[in-house]
């Protein structure tokens, strides 16, 4: 078992174990964030198990956002296929340095493993990007969901103190 996936006997492997169809289809961006990530990883291509790679298509509505998140097990390299994206990442404590760039079609940007990063469409048209990740199972932790959507919830008092805001 590797990354929670059982290694298949190579004699039992089939072409379907190494195949995914549908990355040419735009993701549905009709949601509050205006973005959709279509992941292609070991969850949907079992042949990726142990190979250390995966990818994703990210579709953006105008001003759509792939919100601040991390990949605990992967570095990400992103290429813009269509549109214009404002992207960035924040280094770790104590510097918390912000690195940002405006990307256009054909531009590439790297997000180091474990660092908070984001992408936002800053154009009036939709945008599309492809991300390569250095793990077959990169994981994703969306910061707002993790902090404000934990089950059971993180206490309001703790969050108010951590973010130095009023509880309301």
C-alpha positions as CSV (number, residue, x, y, z in Angstrom):
1,X,0.0,0.0,0.0
2,X,1.4,3.4,-1.0
3,X,-0.4,6.7,-0.2
4,X,-3.4,4.6,0.9
5,X,-3.6,2.9,-2.5
6,X,-2.9,-0.8,-3.1
7,X,-0.2,-1.5,-5.6
8,X,-1.7,-3.5,-8.5
9,X,0.0,-6.6,-9.7
10,X,1.7,-5.4,-12.9
11,X,0.4,-8.5,-14.8
12,X,-3.1,-7.3,-14.0
13,X,-2.6,-3.7,-15.3
14,X,-4.8,-2.6,-18.2
15,X,-4.6,0.5,-20.5
16,X,-7.6,2.0,-18.5
17,X,-5.4,2.2,-15.4
18,X,-3.3,4.8,-17.2
19,X,-6.1,6.8,-18.9
20,X,-8.4,9.8,-18.1
21,X,-10.8,11.4,-20.6
22,X,-12.5,14.8,-20.3
23,X,-9.8,17.4,-19.5
24,X,-10.9,19.2,-22.7
25,X,-14.3,20.0,-21.1
26,X,-14.5,23.3,-19.2
27,X,-15.3,23.0,-15.5
28,X,-18.5,24.6,-14.2
29,X,-17.6,28.0,-12.7
30,X,-21.1,28.9,-11.7
31,X,-20.3,28.9,-8.0
32,X,-19.5,31.6,-5.4
33,X,-15.8,31.5,-6.2
34,X,-16.1,31.5,-10.0
35,X,-13.6,28.7,-10.4
36,X,-13.5,24.9,-10.9
37,X,-10.6,22.5,-10.4
38,X,-10.7,19.2,-12.4
39,X,-8.0,17.1,-10.7
40,X,-6.3,14.2,-12.5
41,X,-4.5,12.2,-9.8
42,X,-4.3,8.7,-8.3
43,X,-8.0,8.9,-7.3
44,X,-9.0,8.7,-11.0
45,X,-5.9,7.2,-12.7
46,X,-4.8,4.3,-10.6
47,X,-1.6,3.9,-12.8
48,X,-0.3,7.1,-11.2
49,X,0.3,5.2,-7.9
50,X,3.9,5.6,-6.9
51,X,4.8,7.8,-9.9
52,X,4.9,11.1,-8.1
53,X,3.0,13.2,-10.6
54,X,-0.5,14.5,-11.2
55,X,-2.2,17.5,-12.8
56,X,-5.3,19.6,-12.8
57,X,-7.3,21.8,-15.1
58,X,-8.5,25.1,-13.5
59,X,-11.3,27.0,-15.1
60,X,-12.1,30.6,-14.1
61,X,-15.1,32.8,-14.7
62,X,-14.3,36.5,-15.1
63,X,-12.8,37.6,-11.7
64,X,-13.0,33.9,-10.5
65,X,-10.7,32.9,-7.7
66,X,-8.9,29.7,-6.8
67,X,-8.7,30.7,-3.1
68,X,-5.7,30.6,-0.8
69,X,-4.8,26.9,-0.3
70,X,-1.8,24.6,0.2
71,X,-0.7,21.2,-1.2
72,X,0.9,19.4,1.7
73,X,2.6,16.8,-0.5
74,X,3.4,18.7,-3.8
75,X,5.0,21.6,-5.5
76,X,2.8,23.0,-8.3
77,X,3.8,24.4,-11.7
78,X,1.0,26.3,-13.5
79,X,0.7,27.3,-17.1
80,X,-1.9,29.7,-18.4
81,X,-3.7,28.5,-21.5
82,X,-6.2,31.3,-21.9
83,X,-6.8,34.6,-20.1
84,X,-4.9,36.6,-17.5
85,X,-4.3,35.4,-13.9
86,X,-3.0,37.2,-10.9
87,X,-1.1,34.5,-8.9
88,X,1.0,34.4,-5.8
89,X,2.3,32.6,-2.8
90,X,3.4,33.5,0.8
91,X,6.6,32.3,2.3
92,X,6.6,30.8,5.8
93,X,7.0,32.6,9.2
94,X,8.6,34.8,10.2
95,X,9.0,36.6,6.8
96,X,5.5,35.8,5.3
97,X,6.8,37.4,2.1
98,X,4.3,37.7,-0.7
99,X,5.5,36.7,-4.3
100,X,3.0,37.7,-7.0
101,X,2.9,37.9,-10.8
102,X,0.3,38.7,-13.5
103,X,0.3,35.8,-15.9
104,X,-0.8,35.8,-19.6
105,X,-1.3,33.0,-22.1
106,X,1.8,30.8,-22.1
107,X,3.2,32.1,-18.9
108,X,4.4,29.6,-16.2
109,X,4.6,30.1,-12.4
110,X,5.8,27.7,-9.6
111,X,4.2,27.4,-6.1
112,X,6.6,25.6,-3.7
113,X,5.3,22.7,-1.7
114,X,3.3,23.5,1.5
115,X,3.1,27.3,0.9
116,X,-0.2,29.2,0.8
117,X,-1.0,30.2,-2.8
118,X,-3.8,31.4,-5.0
119,X,-4.9,32.3,-8.5
120,X,-7.4,34.9,-9.6
121,X,-8.7,35.7,-13.1
122,X,-8.2,39.5,-13.6
123,X,-9.7,39.5,-17.1
124,X,-13.2,40.2,-18.4
125,X,-13.2,36.8,-20.2
126,X,-12.9,33.3,-18.8
127,X,-9.4,31.8,-18.1
128,X,-8.0,28.3,-18.2
129,X,-4.8,27.0,-16.6
130,X,-3.1,23.6,-16.3
131,X,-1.2,22.7,-13.1
132,X,1.3,19.9,-12.8
133,X,1.9,18.6,-9.3
134,X,4.9,16.7,-7.9
135,X,2.8,14.0,-6.2
136,X,0.2,11.4,-7.4
137,X,-1.8,12.5,-4.3
138,X,-0.9,16.2,-3.6
139,X,-3.8,16.9,-1.2
140,X,-5.4,20.3,-0.9
141,X,-6.2,22.4,2.2
142,X,-8.3,25.4,1.4
143,X,-7.4,27.9,4.2
144,X,-10.8,29.5,4.7
145,X,-12.6,26.1,4.6
146,X,-10.1,24.6,7.1
147,X,-10.2,27.5,9.5
148,X,-13.9,28.5,9.3
149,X,-15.5,25.2,8.2
150,X,-13.8,22.8,10.7
151,X,-16.1,20.1,12.2
152,X,-16.5,20.6,15.1
153,X,-15.9,24.3,14.6
154,X,-12.9,26.2,15.9
155,X,-14.1,28.4,18.7
156,X,-15.0,32.0,17.8
157,X,-12.9,33.3,20.7
158,X,-9.9,31.5,19.4
159,X,-10.4,32.7,15.9
160,X,-11.1,36.3,17.0
161,X,-7.8,36.3,19.0
162,X,-5.8,34.6,16.2
163,X,-7.0,37.1,13.5
164,X,-7.1,40.1,15.9
165,X,-10.7,40.9,15.0
166,X,-14.0,41.3,16.9
167,X,-15.9,38.0,17.3
168,X,-18.8,39.5,15.4
